[in-house]
Every structure is written in structure tokens, then in C-alpha cells.
């Protein structure tokens, strides 16, 4: 009997739409499977998740099982449940074909195992993407029209609260915003303002410490001067900062401003004058940026330089706490460490590991022992849950047999059958969750040969590649580097290096195997 994987999905906006419910999809596909003599292997769910990308828990779990060929058919209620993007849709179909898995869409009654079915899928996939793009475009038009009418399109902003998408001043927060503009006009930079605000005990809208970026966003936000800005970023979900619109919509808003136009104009001119100043150039590089962790707060450390002798261009390179750099001394200390020492130490450790396979054997052995400790309780839970499911199904059969022998249907039997069905669903959901947990890289044993191969290649490449390549290589195998606490930079030392490896042929399979022992 062929095994079928049922995939169901509904996004937040579709929850109330007739015919799209998760239960409705499951019922239709389960009934279809039974009528066609197919065994349902597993039901994969993604609830409240859009189809704009394939990064969905249920779909990723299905793809993982597909690679192991645990079923021969993937069935969906409608092809838009799988993806609304044509490229993603066809990529998924190709992935299924690679592992001899057929695809079936119930609503369109399309079987992708035939040439005609595949052609129909491509056409339907195109329409699914067109449907999604039309929805997105309609939303954009609606938001654009609201902005042109001076109305707020939503979001969080210090100094205001939103009621029915109308901005209303929150006076306690407005005081902070006006204070920030005043400090900027007094000559203070973003970092100095963030540092002062944090020392004074002020918090952002999300109750976090201020950073240079959060201050900058306030200073450059025209909403505080009474304007509505819309469409600053285009296609943000795909392009991020690359999608910045040079000519966003800026319209006089209907809300009350927090600063006057004169202040806004002065701030704009001051920002332009500061932006026009040439930035200082420095040819040094910092390959361990964010890998080194502050010994006090755990934040990633970033590059910092200081003149060895005042007035010269001879610099000493350091790494310093990112929190201190962006938020000031109210949040953390600089906790400087010499860059030359840190980098030499890390490179030396990789060289030692590449020439000492017995060291790696010990590390991998320790890791696999830890993985076994994690894995055994999960396996025990799986066995226990299966026993509970088997018992519930046995009781179901018993009640069903009793039901067949009764002339009338006793109420308590129906109640017990319903209860058992819910119990089986809950237990199965727990099993699926544990199975997903056991597939995670941190619960998979690592091979000494894989680790040794990666370390050896890395050790040979590091001394000869360009600085930016060094950074990329190190970030690909190091999770974090922790430091000892000390009062002076020269006294701080590396405590340990936690490594991660893509030691598998499978993509996105990262293995953490342990730490390099300190000297």
C-alpha cells in the first residue's frame, strides 16, 4: 500500500475563509486517501503561516521525510497551499521528483506524475503567484491611499500610540522624544545621546536601552514634525535595505506633531552637514567581529582602534563590547581585548587541531556522549507515547465492537470514542514534535572524519585568503568565543571556542561538537 503525506496550510488572513480551514483540508484529503487505498503516513500542518516562502516548520519537516523516502505521494488540498510563488512551487515539485515522490492536488484534481498533469501544475502555479501578487498590490494601494490622506498606516513609535490607526500623543514618551531632538541640536551625536538617555534611565518603546540606531531613527522620522512617510522601503521582505525608495511619500499628517517645523528644519540641516564630512579610513580588519562575546553581558564584540601615539596614524586594534559601542557605559563596559592576541590564539588553535587528530577524537567522543544523553530521554518518550496511542486505539476498537452489537447507540460510548479520538490526536501531535526535535542537528552524532576534513582545510586556507574571506571562513565554523573577565585589555584571555560545522551533505545541517580547551 502506497503511503501518502498530507500537507495542509492556512495563513492568518485565510482563517475565516470558507473551504480553507485546516480541518476541512485534512478531512477532504484523508477521505480521498481512504477511497483510493492509500495509507496516510503523516499530516504536516502550517497554521497561520503565509506561503510567501518555503521556510515553514511543517513543510520543512515534510521535506526532511521526503529525503528519506518515507512516503511516495504528497497530497494537498490546493496547489496554493504548497506555495504561491511559481519558482518555489516548481523547486518543490523537482525535489519531490528527485526522491520518487508524486504530487497530487485535490481541488484541481491534478496528478504531477503525468506530463499533462505537470503542465497543468505549472499553469496553476503561475495563477497562484498572480493571485498572491494581486492581493499584495491591492494592500499596497490601500496603504498608499491612506498615507496620501495623511493617515497613519500602523506600527510602533515612541511618543505616540495608535487608536484606529490614528496617532495620539503619549505625553510621558513625548518628553523623551523632545529631549532627544534638543540634545541633537546641542551638538551631541547619536552615540552620546544614547549613552546619556541610558544613564538617565529612559527606555525605548519596547522597554529596551537606547542605541545609536534607535536615536537615529527618531531624529530622521518626519512623523514627529507632523508628516506621514510611506513607502520608504519597497519589497522589504525580499530586498531589505536594498529596496530603499529614494522618493518616499511624505504628506502632511492629521496627527499633532511633537516638534515644530523650525526644529525639524534645523535638525535636517545639521544632519546633512555632519553626513557631508568625509569618514575616517582605516585599513585594518576584524575577522572575529561578533564571534568574541563580552565577558560581562555576552553581547558580540566589534572592532575598535586607538592611536598608539597621539597625532599619528599608527593604530592599536582592539575588540570591544557591542553594547558599549552602540548604547554606552550605562549598559556595559568596553571590555577591550587586543585583536592581535585574540586572532593569533584562534589561528593557532585551528593549526593545532589540524595536526592532532587524537584531540579531535576526544572532542567528538565527548560530544557524541552528550548527544546520547539528550537523545535517550526523547527515545523513551517516543516509546511511551506509542504505548499510550496503541492502548487508546485498542479501547477504540473495543467500544466500536460494543457499538456494533447494540441495537441503540449508548451515549457514553459515543462520548468515550470522541474522547479517545482527541487523546490520539494529542499524543500523535506530541510524537510528531519529538520526532522533529530528534531530527535537529544537535541531536545527530558527528563523524570525526567530517570534522577533521573541515578543520584541516580551514587551517590551510586561513593564512592565504583575503581578510574578508578569513572572516567568512571563521564565521562558518565558530559559534562563539568566550573571554575571561579582567580589568585591563592585556589581562583578558580567550576562555574557550565553541565550534559549529556543516559536516553533512544536507543543506542547513549544522553540528556543534564542543569547545577547544584553553591553554
N, C-alpha and C positions, 0 to 999 in steps of 0.2 A: 504493500500500500504506500503510495506516494505521500510525503509529508509536506504540508503547506505552512508557510509563515504568514500570518495575518498582520498587516501593518495598518494602524488607524491613527489619524491625527485630526485635531481641531484647533484652530487659532482662537485667541481671545474674542476677536470681533465676530467669529462664526458660531460662538457657543449657542446663541439663541436661534440660529438659522435652521429652519426645518430641514431634516434629512442629513444634517452634518454631525449629529450627536455621536459621541464615542460609542455608546451602547447600540445605537441604530446601525452603525457601521459594522460592529462586531457581530450583531445578530444576523445581518444580511450575509456576511462573509462566512460565518460558521454554518449557516443553513445551506449555502451554496456548496461548501466543502463536503458536508454530510451527504447531500444529494448526488455528488459526483465521486463518492467513495474515496475521499481524501482525508488523511489524518492531520488534525491541527497540531503542529509541533509546538507553537508558542504564539501568543498575541503580543505584539510590540506596540506600545502606546506613546504618543506625544500629545499631552493635553495642554491647551493654552499656548501653543508654540507656532510661530509663523513658519511658512515654507520658503522664506527668502534665502536660507542657507541650509546645508546638509548637516550642520553642527547641532544635531538634536539627540538627546540621550537614547530614546527608543530606536531611532534609525541607526545610530552608531552601533548599538547592541545587535541589531539585525545584521548589519554588515559584517560584524565580527563573527557571528554564527555562520554567515554565508561563506566566509573564507574557509571555514572548517567543513563546509558542505553538509550541514546538519539538516537541511531540507532541500527540496527540489523545486518548489514553487513559492513565489512571493505574490500574495493577493492583496489588492487594495480596493476600497470602495469606489474611488475615482482617482484618475491619474494626478489631479491637483493635490491629492493627499500626500503623494510622494514628493513632488516638487512643482513649483510654479515657474521655475527657471528652466528654459529649454536646455542649456548647456549642462546644468546639474542633473536634469532628468535623464538625458542621454548618457551621461557618465555613469549614473547608477545602473541603467539598463546594461551597459557594457560590462560593468562589474559583476552583475548577475550572470551574464552570458559566460564570462571567464570561468566561473565556478559551476557551470552547467545548471544554473537555476533559471527556470522560466518565470515570466512575469504575466500576471493577469489582472485586468481592471474590470470590476463587476459592473459599474454603471455604464461604461462604454461597451462592455462585452467584447473586449479586445484581448487576444492571446498573442503575446510578443514572440512566441516560438515560430510563427509563420511569417513569410516575407510580407504578406498583405497586412498582417497584424502589426508588424514593426513599422511599416509605412504609415498606418493609421495612428500609431502611438506618436510618431514624430509630428504629424499634423496636429493631433490633440494637444501635444506638449507645447507647440507653438501658440495655440489658442489659450492654454493655461497661463503662459507667460504674458500674453497680450492682456488677459483679464486682470492679472496682478498689476501690470503697468498702468492700466486704465484706472484701477482703484487708487493707486499711488498718485497718479496725475490729478484725479478729482480732489483728493485730500489736499494736495499742494495748492490747487486753485482756490479751494475754500479758505485755506490759511492765508494765502496771498491777499484775498479779498478782505479778510478780517484786518490784516495789517494796514491795508490802504484806507480802511475806515478808522484807523487809529486805535484798534482794539488789540489786546494782548492775546498771544497765541499759546500761552501756558509756559510752565517752567518754574524754577525756584530762583528767587532774587532777594538778597539781603536788603532790608528796608521796606519791603512790600510783602503783602500776602495777596493771594488771588481768590476772588469770590466771583463765580460765574464768569471767569476769565476777564474780570475787571480788576485792575491793580488798586489796592488800598494800602495806605501808608501804615507801617508798624513803627510807632514813634521811638520805641526803645532801640530798634535796629537802625532807624533813620539817623539817630545821633552818631552811630559808628560810621555810617557812610559819609556824612558831612565832615566828620573828624578826619577821615581818610583823604578827602579832597583838600582839606585845609593843610594837612601835613605835606601833601604833594606840592602844593603851591608854595610852601615854605622852603622848598628845595630838597626835601628828603626823597630818596629813591625807593623803589618797590621793596627792596630787602630791608632797608632801615625802617620803613613804615610797618612791615610785617613784624619785625622784631619788637618795635615799640608797642604795637597792638597786643602782641602776645604777653609782653611784660605787664601791660595794663589789665590783662585778664579778659580781653574781648575774644569772642568766638565767631566763626562764620555761620552761615545759615544752617549748616549741617552740624553745628556744635563742634567744629574742628579748629585747630590752631590755624592762624593765617599764614599763607605762604606768599612768595613773590608773585606767583601766578594768580592767586585769588585777589590780591591787591590790584594787579594789572587789569584783570577783567572788570573790576569795579570802576577804575579810573577811565577805562575806554568804553564803558557802556552808556550809550546815549539815552537810555530809558531814564536815568537819573536826572536828565535835563528836560524830561517831558516828551521824549520821542519814542517811537516804536521802530525797532530794527528787525527786519525779517529777511530770510534767505541769505544770511551771511555765509553759511556753508551749504553747498549743493551736493546732493547724493552722499551725505555724511556717512551712511552705513557702509558704502563701498569705498569711498575715496578719502575719508578723514580729512586731514588738513590740506590735502592736495585739491580738494574740492572747494576751496575758499573763493567766494564770489567777490570780485573787485568792486562791484556796484550793487550792494545790497539795498533793499527797500528801506528808506528812513523817512517816516511820516510823523507829523505832529500827533501825539497820542491824546487820548481822552482822560488820562490819569494826571494826578497832581505831581509836579516834579519835586525832587528833593534838593536840587541846587538850581541857582538862577543861570540864565544864558551867559551872563558875563563871566561867571566862574567856569562854565563849560568851555567857553572860547579860550580863556587864559590857560586852562589845563591842556587843551588841544595844541595850542601853540608851543607850550613848554615841552610837551611830549615830542613834537616834531623836531624841536631844536636839539633835544637830547638824542633822538634817533639819528639825526644827521651827523653826529660825531663819529669819527672812524673808530672801529673797535680795535682793541689791542690784539696783536697777533702773537701766537705762541706755538712753536713747532713741536713741543712735547706731546706725548700721547699717554693715555692711561688705560691699559688693557684690562685692568682689574676693576674698572668702574662698576659699581652696584654689586659685584661679587663679594668684595670685602664688606663685612657688616659691622656697624658701630658696636663697640663692646658695651655701651650703655643702653641704647634704645633699640638696637637691632636693625636700624634703617640702613639701606645700601649706601656705601661711601662713594664720593665722586672726587674728581681731580681738583687739586688746588696747587698754586705755585706761590713762591715768595722770593724776592730778590735776595741773593746771597750777600751782596753788598749794595747798600742804597745807591741808586743812581746808575747802576749797571744793568746789563741785560743777561746777567748770569743768574739763573734761577735754580732754586731747590724745589723738586717736585714732591708733593705730599698727596695723600688721600685724606679727605675729611668727611665727617658725618653729613649726609644729605639733608637731614632735618635741620641741622645747624645752619647749613648754607642757605636753605630756602626759607626757614622760619625763624632763625635767630637763636640767641642764647637762652631765651625763655623756655625753649622746647628741649634743647640738648646742648652739649659742648662740642667743640670742633673735633676732639679726639684724633688729632693728626697722627699719621704713621708715614714714615719715609717710603716713598714709592720705589726707590731703587732697591731697598731691602726686601719689601713685600714681593716684588716681581722676581727678583733673583731667587728668593726662597721657593716660590711656587714652581719656577722653571727647574730648579734643582730637584724638587720632589718628583716631578714627572720624569726627569732623566734617571733618577734612582729606581723608580718603579719600572721603567722600561728595561732595566738591566738586571732586575731582581724578581724573577718570576715566583720565587718562594714567598715573597712579601705579598704579591697579588693572590697567591693561593690561600694564604692565611686570611686576607681581607674578604675574598669571595666566600670562603668557608664560613666566616663569621656572619656574613650577610645571609647566606642561604639558611643558616641556623635560625636567624631572626625571622626570616620569611616563614620557616616551618612553624614557628611559634604563633605567627599571625594566621597561617593557613589552617592549622589543625582545628581551632575553635569554629571556623567557618564551615569546614567539612562536617564537623559534629552537628552544627546547626542544620545543615542540609539533610543529614540522615534523620535527625529528629523531626524536622518538618515533613519529610517524605512519609515517615511513620504516621504522623498525625493526618496527613492527606489520605493515606491508604485506609486508616480507621474510619475517617469521615465518609469515604466512598463506600466502604463496607456497610456502614449504617444506612447510607442512602439506598443501597441495594436491598437491605433488609426491609426498610419502610416501603420501598417500591413493590416488593413481593407481597407484603401485607395489604397494600393498596389494591393489588390485582385480585386478591381473594375476598375483598369486601364488596358487598352489594352497594353500600352507600360510602361516601368519602368522609372519614372522620376528620374533624378539624385539626386535631393535634398532630396527625400525620402530615398534613399539608404544612403546618407551622414548622414541624421538625425538618421536613425536606427543604423548606425555604432557608431555615437557619443553617443547615448543613451546606447548602449551596454557597451562602455568604461566607461561611467558615472556610470552605475550599478555596474560594476566590482570594480571601485574605492570606491564607497560607501560601498559595501559589505566587501571589504578589511578593511575599517575603522571600520565597525561594528565588524568584527572578532577581530581586535586589541583591541577594547574597551571591548569586551566580555572576552578576555584573561586577560585584566587588572582587570576586576571585579572578576575574579577567584583567584587573588592573595590573600595570607593570610592577608595582611594589609588592605584589603577591606572586610574582613569577620568578623562578630561580634564574640566576645569571650564569653564563658559561665563562670559565676562566680564559678560554681561548679568545672569545669575543673581546673581553676586557683587555687582555694582553695585546691583541692586534690594534685596538684603538689607542692605547697608551703609547705603544711603540711608534705608530705613525705620527702621533701628536708630538712626541719628543723630538722626532727628526724634523718636523715642519716648523716648529716654533722659532728656532734661531734664524731661519732663512726667509720667512714670509714677511710681507709688509706689515707695519704696525696695526692697521685696521684689520688685516687678516688674522693677526695674533689675537686680537680682541674677540673676533668671531669664533675662532677655534676654542679659546678658553671658555667662552660663554656656552659653547655646545657641550662641554663635559663637566663644568663646575657648577654645582648648585649654589653653594655659599662658602665663604671663608670667614671663620670667626677669629676674633682677636682677644688677647689678654688685656685686662684693664691696667692702666698705668697713668702716672701724672705727666710724663714727658713723652714726646714722639719717639725719641731714641730708645725708650724703655718698653714700648709696645711691641708685642711679638705675635706672630700667627699661632693660633691655638690648634686649629685643625682645618682641613679642606674636605668638604663633602662633595663627592663626585656623582654625576649622573651620566648615563651613556645611552645612546641609541644603539644598543648592542643587538638589535633584532632586525630581520629583513622587513618586518612590518613597519609601516609609517606610524609616526606618533607613539612609538613604543619606547618609553624612557625608563631606564633601570637605575635605581640608586643603590650603589653597592657598599658604601661605607665611607670611612674617612682615612686620610693619610695621617699616620701617627706623628705627633710633634717631635721636635728634636729632644 
